């Protein structure tokens, strides 16, 4: 996997005021980048004329550089912006923003050495035959190094940025401050429930021992699947801030758009990822909820998909699974009343909303369900569904139709669903979602196989032997 990081590295700002200053600069870069004309266009887009936000490449590069410098919660939010399927940004700006999915500034060697020494002890280097100090990837929480141990194990070592875990709460507080005081959110929208869920999720992602337990549980569920590979964990070198895994070859899955990959191969990969998404919900009851394309590698030689990054893995309750099953059944049957009841059960619609509001929300859900109600493979490459859903949702927002916050757990599941659909769109694939979904709607015995207890069991037994006392 090629590195997209700089060679020198920049220290991670760790103090709240320092991070607030960088965040303020990012906001200024955004405002100056779109200029007066852009502000007018942005205002008009909220009034319904569908203009895109036009950032110049230079301004967008400044914005992404600032977010990449900060890492942590702020960069994670920028990554989510970069995956917006509504195509709000111009294609040029969206391409630059997309670099946030697999790029961050690495930490300097001095910071890296301090982390490794704190986690493994001062003689940590004696365990390795080779350790590549230049990271092969750097993201929002940490960076990845390639290494080989003296006993011949080829590893990918995910090393957490210093101060990132401690800065999560302050980053979220800073984002809340800016959103309240600098007009970053539409009027009347309360970002706090979303930010609080993001705060809790980021704390989970920053706990590498919990991620190792999730990886172990997920690897057991995948088993010897010929189409997927989950790297093994090396517990003797894993700590709460270092995760040691098998090194896996491959390119980021969205690079299958390159000319050397055929349309049939893109269709195959998109179908496999869509089927895995359905299995996660209805069969595993365990979902890796971060759809960042960089979390999935494609090994062209073995034709397997490598699954990485299980920090955002969540167990799904049987109640929630039943709610999605009921909503999917009603959507396939075009049962408006059933769709409303399913949406109420999932928290998408309040049970006391006016009839007109409920009807419009059901219509939006029905429109979104086009990918599963279509007969035969759905053509994501020529679909305008994302634009239509975005336009209708924006109009409903302006009409104050969204008065009920859904259940927090569904926010991360929706993030996964949208991410996989966006991958299918990126690959311009044709996928028969209806055919692969229908068996799970008919046979309830295939769902919820008791994953949640196995996650807890793995977490209880995971005690990294290589970690120094107190790690």
Secondary structure by P-SEA (a helix, b strand, c coil): cccccccccccccccaaaaaaaaaaaaaaaaaaacaaaaaaaaaaaacccccccccaaaaaaaaaaaaaaccaaaaaaaaaaacccccccaaaaaaaaccccccccccaaaaaaaaaaaccccccccccccccccccccccbbbbbbccccbbbbbbbbbccccccaaaaaaaaaaaaaaccccccccccaaaaaaaaaaaaaaaacaaaaaaaaaaaaaaacccccbbbbbbbcccccccbbbccbbbbccccccccccccaaaaaaaaaaaaaaaaaacccccccccccccccbbbcccccbbbbcccccbbbbcaaaaaaaaaaaaaaaaccaaaaaaaaaaaccccccccaaaaaaaaaaaaaaaccccccccccccccaaaaaaaaaaaaaaaaccccccccaaaaaaaaaaaaaaaaaaaacccccccccccccccccccccccaaaaaaaaaaacccccccccc
